[in-house]
Amino acid sequence: MKSSKPIDGRYLGYRAADTTEPFARFFNPEMGPLAPHVRAALDRGGVPDPLLPGFENAAENLFGGTAVLEDGFVLMPDGGMRVSVLTAMPGVTPAMIDWWFGWHGDMPAKYKLWHPRAHVHVGWRETPPGGASGRALYTGQTSIVDEYIGSTLVRGAIRFLSPRSLGFTDRSLDDDTQATIVCARIGLGDAPVDIGYLAHHVRAVPGGSEMRSRFWMGGQHIGGRNLIGGVAAAVAGRAMRLTEGDARSLMVHCAEEMPHLAGFLPALHAEFAGKSGPGISLSAR
């Protein structure tokens, strides 16, 4: 994956100024071990591509009635990859996930709560409009992030999309007590080039929620955001071939950050949802 150069003033972890934020007590640099089912998938290695359907079959894969492979990765002949991760989220509701994606994107110290060993910086490309709630807190916005995927520092542009625009129309998504789905086009932060898609489907289960994450990266999913980006994307499409190391790193990153988020999100949400002030974004939930 494309490596980014560090920017002065951006750093891993918390420094003294970060500890004064009202939410700083939720920063915990100690992260739990990978779930056994994730470790088993990593030990198994890559799987045949029919087991992890492509983006065009994403809705059926996430909302169909048949069993699917929840953890794994595929390397595609066109140089792309698919990654799938299942995360148990005890005590978390789908509505909390929507709140989190709208809340954390305006301040690096918030973003670092999510993955204290990999998240460096975050900021909205444009300031989101006030007065929104639920999925509207972030849909249509672009988050510019600096984070490590494995040992590679990546600067990404995460453009959040409406579920319907990607074909996710399941009726459960109309009720955030039942489900939500976070959808985005993943691009480069330093160039007008998109390289993939992500979807995090969260559905309520007894005792909390489960998150089913899917990534479709590289290969046919590379495209330009403008004319210059189209030229760059054509070059990238020929040159970029994602590796097993890339797939494993992305899978591990997701399998680390999502359980870590679940560990503090219910308490964070209870304390800060609906509040505003220094270091706190207003939201309706």
Secondary structure, 3 states (H helix, E strand, C coil): CCCCCCCCCCCCCCCHHHHHCCCHHHCCCCCCCCCHHHHHHHHHCCCCHHHCCCHHHHHHHHHCCCCCCCCEEEECCCCCEEEEEEEEEECCCHHHHHHHHHHHHHCHHHHHHHCCCCEEEEEECCCCCCCCCHHHHCCCCEEEEEEEECCEEEEEEEEEECHHHHCCCCHHHHCCCCEEEEEEEEEECCCCEEEEEEEEEEEEECCEEEEEEEEEECHHHCEECCHHHHHHHHHHHHHCCCCHHHHHHHHHHHHHHHHHHHHHHHHHHHHHCCCCECCECCCCC
